[in-house]
Amino acid sequence: MNVFSAIFFIILFFSLSFGAGERCGTRRFMEELRNNPQKKILAKEYRADIRLNEIKNTITTHFIIYYMTEGPHAVRTLAYIDSLAKYLEQAYDLHKNTLGMERISGASVTVFYEQSVPSGRYPVEVVDTGVGTGGRYCGTYGLTFHTNDRKPEETQIAIENDFIYGMNCPTARKGDPFTSSTHDYSKDWHLALKVTTFHELYHSFQSTQFDFSRYDTFWLEASAAGVEEIGAPEVNDYVEYVNYLPNPGKAMENLRSGEEYGYATLYLFLSSEFGKKFDSYIWKYFKNSPKETFAAQLARYVNSQGGESGDVEDLFHKYATHLFYSGKRAEFSPYDKPFSDDMQEWRTWTIKTNDAPLPFPVGTFDFFRTYNDAASKTDSVTKVSKLLFGKDNDSTVWVLSKLSPPVIPPLKEFAAYPNPWRPKRSEKVKFGPLPNSGGVEIRSANGALLKRIEGKTGDTLTWQPEKLPAPGILYYRTLPYGKNKMLILEH
């Protein structure tokens, strides 16, 4: 394997240092390659150090970790490796079994230490991420990338070895610690290690369904940042990302590097609305339609849950109104349960005092003290609502939002939706469109007939049982000879 070719296809750098004004490593790397395609990151510095020292490894159920105990890539304590091993397995269990992501696929040979990876293990290398790059990527906590452009789904992870700046860093002195507003990560390395592991491994799961080298979406980083809060809520670094969520309104598909992390709030909101597995469906849609926008994929998911046309706009507007009650306004929230317990720690959103801009950007929301009523009579703004807040509801704000996903074509294959079916959210379940069929029947897990509904080709049939079956697995099929399909019922 050509190391320069491998490094060329690095696609994701996770750098918390962007919060102090650093640009995201991915954007910088791609810009350099576009401006000078012959310019490659020099990995020879890694090689020179690696050949002088012994490369060690630790194997877990799903991973193999390569590391060193001497030289610039050395870990300061073996507890670092023990913790990394624990966090990797915890993250794997969360992403696959709780969040419902499909799988990971590991590279066969690693880039930095050039190690052949045993079958059935995913490779993780612990290195000083700033060495060998001329200082361009110092401050990078971890990165996920593929090593073979013919197999972009096969990736590996590199993790920072000590969360201390090394040599040749233009933004910090050698020996300075990586820090956030609340932590010195050279001392609280277990926190940095945990949050980085949960973030980077999520990228590994994403990569088996989305070719980062060919396609892009802000949702890559936004969802991974949201997953951090699910997997490592004690760290709370994502709170700093919220300050980088663009407001006043800016299209979500047109963000600068670093701004997409603030949409971790959208991930948390959708998780509270639909449950923790919602994003696994979003990535399945991306797998089948990688060129489409996140708004289109979200609309597909909302429609699959039983929503009628327009509901995705209502959902996005609901997110915007909930988000308004953050920071100093959290105490005035009218909602019984906010979608995040940290909302009082988030920024307090700016309220503009001029009229809304026309045309209003697609894929954004904004808050206005005054509002041009004429805008509500145009297609410029999709959803508008007026909120009262303050101790005596003596303040007002207009909340504007516009998602505007493309029209989603109807389902081509016969299916039940929503599936999983949660009757508290949607009382009815639908089956359709019917193929050449006389209808549909629904049975319990033990085969008992629950309902038989007649219909004709192309119909969508609705079932609203008077008495709900017990939660679990139901089966449905087209009549007369269709194969059984599962319908998951969750009370």
Order of alpha helices (4+ residues) and beta strands (2+ residues): alpha-beta-alpha-alpha-beta-beta-alpha-beta-beta-beta-alpha-alpha-alpha-alpha-alpha-alpha-alpha-beta-beta-beta-beta-beta-beta-beta-beta-beta-beta
